[in-house]
Amino acid sequence: MAFVITSPCKAEKAGECVEVCPVDCIEEGKDMFFIDPDICIDCGACEAVCPVTAIYMEDEVPAEENEFIELNRLFFQGN
């Protein structure tokens, strides 16, 4: 199970998460960052530094943010 970046990132897109990720699984998209679920090691480093609380474990994503689980997957299918 991977971490997922949700809608607050769209307004912020700060990037601290990219800097702390030990496996470089976070990539910048047009409007926000995305976490590659195949590379993420579930360390939680990104979640701890997110200034807008946009990062959740996949099974803890709030119901209103569930679409971002699939958006994260689709981003990496296109790369």
C-alpha positions as CSV (number, residue, x, y, z in Angstrom):
1,M,0.0,0.0,0.0
2,A,1.4,3.4,-1.0
3,F,0.9,7.0,0.1
4,V,-1.4,9.2,-2.0
5,I,-1.3,12.9,-2.6
6,T,-4.7,14.6,-2.5
7,S,-6.3,17.9,-3.5
8,P,-4.6,20.3,-1.1
9,C,-1.4,19.8,-3.1
10,K,-3.1,21.5,-6.1
11,A,-3.2,24.8,-4.3
12,E,0.2,24.5,-2.7
13,K,2.6,22.2,-4.7
14,A,5.4,23.1,-2.3
15,G,7.7,20.1,-3.0
16,E,9.1,19.3,0.4
17,C,7.9,15.7,-0.1
18,V,10.1,15.3,-3.1
19,E,13.2,16.5,-1.2
20,V,12.7,13.9,1.6
21,C,11.6,10.8,-0.3
22,P,14.4,8.2,0.0
23,V,13.4,6.3,-3.1
24,D,12.5,9.2,-5.5
25,C,9.0,8.0,-6.1
26,I,7.4,11.4,-6.1
27,E,7.1,13.2,-9.5
28,E,5.8,16.6,-10.4
29,G,2.7,16.7,-12.6
30,K,1.2,19.8,-14.2
31,D,-0.9,20.8,-11.2
32,M,0.4,18.7,-8.3
33,F,2.8,16.0,-7.2
34,F,2.1,12.2,-7.6
35,I,3.5,9.2,-5.7
36,D,4.4,6.1,-7.7
37,P,2.6,3.2,-5.9
38,D,5.0,0.7,-7.3
39,I,8.1,2.4,-5.9
40,C,6.7,3.9,-2.6
41,I,8.1,2.0,0.4
42,D,5.6,3.5,2.9
43,C,8.2,5.2,5.0
44,G,6.0,8.2,5.8
45,A,8.7,10.8,5.3
46,C,6.6,12.7,2.7
47,E,3.5,12.8,4.9
48,A,5.5,14.3,7.8
49,V,6.7,17.3,5.8
50,C,3.7,18.2,3.8
51,P,2.7,21.7,4.7
52,V,-0.9,21.3,3.7
53,T,-1.6,17.8,4.9
54,A,-2.3,16.4,1.4
55,I,-0.6,13.0,1.8
56,Y,-2.3,10.0,3.3
57,M,-1.8,6.2,3.3
58,E,-4.0,4.8,0.6
59,D,-6.4,3.2,3.0
60,E,-6.7,6.4,5.1
61,V,-7.6,8.8,2.2
62,P,-10.8,10.7,3.2
63,A,-13.8,9.6,1.2
64,E,-14.1,12.9,-0.6
65,E,-10.6,12.5,-1.8
66,N,-10.8,8.9,-3.1
67,E,-10.6,10.0,-6.8
68,F,-6.9,10.9,-6.1
69,I,-6.0,7.2,-5.5
70,E,-6.8,6.5,-9.1
71,L,-5.3,9.8,-10.4
72,N,-2.0,8.8,-8.8
73,R,-2.1,5.4,-10.5
74,L,-3.1,6.8,-13.8
75,F,-0.3,9.4,-13.8
76,F,2.3,6.7,-13.7
77,Q,0.6,4.5,-16.3
78,G,1.0,7.3,-18.7
79,N,4.7,7.8,-18.0
